[in-house]
Amino acid sequence: MARPTLRDVAAAAGVHIATASRALNSGTRSKVNDQTAERVIAVAERLGYMPDPVARSLKTARSRSIGLVIPDIANPLFPPIIRGIECRLEADGYDLAIVNTDNDARRERRLIESLLSRKVAGLIIATARREHALLEELHARGLALVLINRDSEGLDVPAITPADADGMRLLVAHLADLGHRRVAFVGGPPTTSTGWRRARAFVDAVREHDLVSRGGWRTSSDSWSIPGGHAAMSELLEDTTPPAFTSVIAANDLLALGCCDALCERGLTPGTDISVAGFNGMDFLDRLAVPLTSVRIPHRALGERAAELLLDLIGRNQVGSATMSAELPVQLIPRASTAPPSPTG
């Protein structure tokens, strides 16, 4: 039996082929009245019609694929975000092509050019450098772009991010409520959008709560990793033993785990001697020997919203702007790694 075509669907629904095409495309469905769209969709389902992505890409010079550019595929932050993107794209008949840049600018440029040579319909970009000339070039070329888990910092590109400032305020308020007055900070790479944004939010939140966080108690890592957190925390602990601060906030959960390792090496127990909190809310944090307090970001929802926004831009054949950006709410998850200060602290 021959595979049903769009012309077959249009004939069976009693509409012009162009009307059938619009009704079956979520990006153009609003141009068809609701009753007609419902009739066309019902006929397509009854006939078992499936759009031909190859034919569509030849017609539009654009594939039914979206490119996703991530900095580190080993970071557990990304799998649930990717899942959210995939599910939303799949509902509209798009595939996802993922490239991993390893935070290497030259590799990133090469991989993005490879995606563009395959005529991807748009890009979702999670790489996080603050100085990012390639983004400016892509935007100038009129490509459909959406940033995820990073902001554009002056570039007129839409971004879907967690509410980092709110999350940092929640963490600082939590420590203040427990009785902490002296708070250290281990940040991510300051050259990244997220590292810079969360470090600034920490300073603002400490000031709001009138807590103490001297310059010597604040440091940053050169990577969003457990070894990076370990090295940064070891640096903070070099000055005094026991440390002058009673708590530490790390800019992500991997850094926080590295902080915990450094404390344990010096005979200090997270949550008992020094309170430790992270950021991102990874799924495994409640299974640790000392479960980690963290701010949970809506990983899957970030992916879904980014994909939804990009599909909207593609459907309208439009380049997005920063005014379309959105921050998604976050949630504090207190666990055993934060507790009132030690009486000797």
C-alpha positions in Angstrom: 0.0 0.0 0.0 1.4 3.4 -1.0 2.4 5.8 1.7 -0.3 8.5 2.1 0.9 12.0 0.9 0.0 15.5 2.0 -2.1 15.7 -1.2 -4.1 12.6 0.0 -4.7 14.3 3.4 -5.8 17.5 1.7 -8.2 15.7 -0.6 -9.7 13.6 2.1 -10.2 16.7 4.4 -11.6 18.7 1.5 -9.0 21.5 1.8 -6.3 23.0 -0.4 -2.9 21.3 0.0 -1.4 24.5 1.4 -4.1 24.6 4.1 -3.4 21.0 5.0 0.3 21.9 5.3 -0.4 24.8 7.6 -2.7 22.8 9.8 -0.1 20.0 10.3 2.7 22.4 11.2 2.5 23.7 14.8 4.3 26.9 13.7 1.6 27.8 11.1 -1.5 26.2 12.6 -2.7 29.5 13.9 -3.3 30.6 10.3 -6.0 28.0 9.9 -9.3 28.1 11.7 -9.6 25.6 14.6 -12.4 23.4 13.1 -10.4 23.0 9.8 -7.2 22.3 11.6 -8.8 19.6 13.8 -10.4 18.0 10.7 -7.1 17.9 8.9 -5.2 16.5 11.9 -7.9 13.8 12.4 -7.7 12.8 8.7 -3.9 12.7 8.8 -4.0 10.4 11.9 -6.7 8.1 10.2 -4.7 7.8 7.0 -1.4 7.3 8.9 0.2 10.2 7.2 3.8 11.0 8.3 5.6 14.1 6.9 8.7 13.4 4.9 11.5 15.3 6.6 13.8 14.9 3.6 11.3 16.4 1.2 10.5 19.2 3.6 14.2 20.0 4.0 14.7 20.1 0.2 11.8 22.5 -0.1 12.8 24.8 2.7 16.6 24.4 2.5 16.4 23.5 6.2 16.4 20.1 7.9 14.1 19.0 10.6 17.0 19.0 13.0 18.0 21.3 15.9 21.6 21.6 17.0 22.5 21.6 20.7 25.9 22.9 21.7 27.0 22.0 25.2 30.3 22.6 27.0 30.8 19.3 28.9 28.7 16.2 28.2 30.1 14.6 31.4 28.5 17.2 33.6 25.4 15.7 35.2 23.6 19.0 34.8 23.0 18.4 31.1 21.2 15.0 30.7 17.9 16.1 32.2 18.1 19.3 30.2 18.7 17.3 27.0 15.8 15.1 27.8 13.5 18.1 28.1 14.7 19.4 24.7 14.3 16.1 23.0 10.8 15.5 24.2 9.6 18.9 23.1 11.3 18.7 19.7 10.0 15.1 19.1 6.4 16.3 19.5 6.9 18.6 16.5 8.8 16.1 14.4 12.3 17.5 15.0 15.5 15.6 15.7 18.3 16.7 18.0 22.0 16.8 17.0 24.3 17.3 20.1 27.8 18.5 20.0 30.2 18.7 22.9 32.8 21.5 22.8 34.9 20.6 25.9 34.9 24.4 26.6 37.3 24.8 23.6 36.5 27.8 21.5 38.1 26.4 18.3 36.4 23.1 18.7 33.1 24.9 19.3 33.4 26.9 16.1 34.3 23.9 14.0 31.3 21.8 15.4 28.8 24.6 15.0 29.9 25.1 11.4 29.4 21.4 10.9 25.9 21.7 12.3 25.1 24.6 10.0 26.4 22.7 7.0 23.8 20.1 7.7 21.1 22.8 7.5 19.9 22.6 11.1 16.8 24.7 11.6 18.2 26.4 14.7 20.6 26.2 17.6 20.3 25.9 21.4 23.5 26.9 22.9 24.7 26.1 26.5 28.3 27.1 26.2 28.9 29.8 28.8 31.9 32.1 28.0 31.1 35.7 28.8 33.2 36.9 25.8 31.7 35.0 22.9 32.3 36.5 19.5 30.9 33.5 17.7 27.5 34.1 19.2 27.5 37.6 17.8 28.4 36.3 14.4 25.7 33.7 14.5 23.1 36.3 15.5 24.3 38.6 12.8 23.7 35.8 10.2 20.1 35.7 11.2 20.1 32.3 12.7 17.4 31.1 15.1 19.2 30.9 18.4 18.2 30.3 22.0 20.7 30.3 24.9 20.1 27.9 27.8 21.4 28.0 31.4 23.3 31.2 30.5 22.4 34.7 29.6 23.3 36.9 26.7 24.9 39.8 28.7 24.2 42.6 26.2 23.7 40.4 23.1 20.2 40.5 21.8 19.5 36.8 21.9 16.8 35.1 24.0 17.9 33.0 27.0 16.2 30.5 29.3 17.9 30.5 32.7 17.3 29.4 36.3 16.7 32.3 38.7 20.2 32.3 40.0 20.0 35.4 42.1 16.9 34.0 43.9 18.6 30.8 44.5 21.6 32.4 46.1 19.4 34.5 48.3 17.7 31.3 49.4 21.0 29.7 50.3 22.3 32.7 52.2 19.0 33.2 54.1 19.1 29.5 55.0 22.5 29.8 56.5 21.6 33.0 58.3 18.5 31.3 59.8 20.7 28.5 61.1 22.8 31.1 62.9 25.8 31.4 60.5 27.5 34.9 60.3 30.7 34.0 58.5 30.2 32.6 55.0 32.8 31.5 52.4 32.2 31.1 48.7 33.7 28.8 46.0 32.7 30.1 42.6 32.9 28.7 39.1 35.1 30.1 36.4 34.6 33.9 36.3 35.0 33.8 32.6 31.7 32.0 32.3 28.3 33.6 32.4 27.0 31.4 35.2 30.2 31.8 37.3 30.1 35.6 37.1 26.3 35.7 37.7 26.3 33.5 40.8 29.3 35.2 42.3 27.7 38.6 42.0 24.5 37.2 43.4 26.4 35.8 46.4 27.9 39.1 47.3 24.6 40.9 47.0 22.8 38.3 49.2 25.5 38.4 51.9 25.1 42.2 52.0 21.3 42.0 52.2 21.6 39.7 55.3 24.4 41.6 56.8 26.7 38.6 57.0 30.5 38.5 56.9 32.3 37.2 53.8 35.8 38.7 53.5 37.7 38.8 50.3 40.0 36.0 51.5 37.0 33.8 52.1 35.9 34.0 48.4 37.7 32.2 45.6 36.9 30.7 42.3 37.7 27.5 40.4 39.0 27.2 36.9 36.4 24.4 36.1 32.9 23.3 37.2 34.2 20.1 38.7 34.9 18.1 41.8 38.7 18.6 41.5 38.1 22.3 41.0 36.1 22.5 44.2 38.7 20.5 46.1 41.5 22.8 44.9 39.6 25.9 45.8 38.5 24.7 49.2 42.1 23.6 50.0 43.2 27.1 49.2 40.7 28.6 51.6 41.7 26.2 54.3 45.4 27.1 54.1 45.1 30.2 56.1 43.7 29.0 59.4 42.8 25.6 61.0 40.1 25.5 62.0 38.9 28.0 59.4 37.5 31.4 60.5 34.3 30.9 58.5 31.6 28.5 59.6 29.9 27.8 56.3 30.6 27.7 52.5 28.4 28.1 49.5 29.7 26.5 46.2 28.4 27.8 42.9 27.4 24.3 41.7 27.1 20.8 43.2 30.3 19.4 41.8 32.3 22.2 43.3 30.5 21.5 46.6 31.4 17.9 46.5 35.0 18.9 46.0 34.7 21.2 49.0 33.4 18.3 51.1 36.4 16.1 50.1 38.9 18.8 51.1 37.2 19.2 54.5 37.2 15.5 55.1 40.9 15.3 54.3 41.5 17.7 57.1 39.4 15.8 59.6 36.4 18.2 59.3 32.9 16.9 58.8 30.5 18.7 56.4 27.4 19.8 58.3 29.0 19.3 61.7 32.2 21.4 61.6 31.5 23.4 58.4 28.2 23.7 56.7 28.4 23.2 52.9 25.8 24.1 50.3 25.7 23.6 46.5 23.7 24.8 43.5 21.8 22.9 40.8 20.1 20.2 42.8 21.5 17.0 41.2 19.4 13.8 41.7 22.0 11.9 43.6 22.7 14.5 46.4 20.3 12.8 48.9 22.3 9.5 48.6 25.6 10.9 49.8 27.1 10.0 53.2 26.3 13.6 54.2 23.3 14.6 52.0 24.0 17.9 50.3 21.9 21.0 50.7 21.4 22.6 47.3 19.2 24.9 45.2 17.3 22.7 42.7 16.9 24.2 39.3 14.2 22.9 36.9 16.5 21.0 34.5 13.9 19.4 32.3 11.7 22.5 32.2 14.7 24.6 31.1 15.1 22.2 28.1 11.5 22.2 27.3 11.1 26.0 27.4 14.3 26.5 25.3 13.0 24.1 22.7 9.5 25.6 22.7 10.9 29.1 22.2 13.2 28.0 19.4 10.3 26.2 17.6 8.3 29.3 17.8 11.0 31.4 16.3 11.5 28.8 13.5 7.7 28.7 12.8 7.6 32.5 12.5 10.9 32.6 10.5 12.1 35.1 13.1 15.4 35.9 14.9 14.8 36.1 18.6 15.6 38.9 20.9 16.6 39.2 24.6 13.1 40.5 25.4 11.9 36.9 24.9 14.2 35.6 27.7 12.8 33.9 30.8 14.0 32.9 34.2 12.5 29.8 35.7 11.9 29.5 39.5 14.3 27.5 41.7 13.8 25.7 45.1 15.9 25.3 48.2 16.4 21.7 49.3 17.9 21.7 52.8 19.8 18.5 53.9 22.3 17.4 56.5 25.3 19.2 55.0 24.0 22.5 56.6 23.3 22.8 60.3 23.8 25.4 63.0 27.4 26.5 63.6 29.6 24.3 65.8 29.8 25.8 69.3 33.6 25.9 68.8 33.2 27.6 65.4 
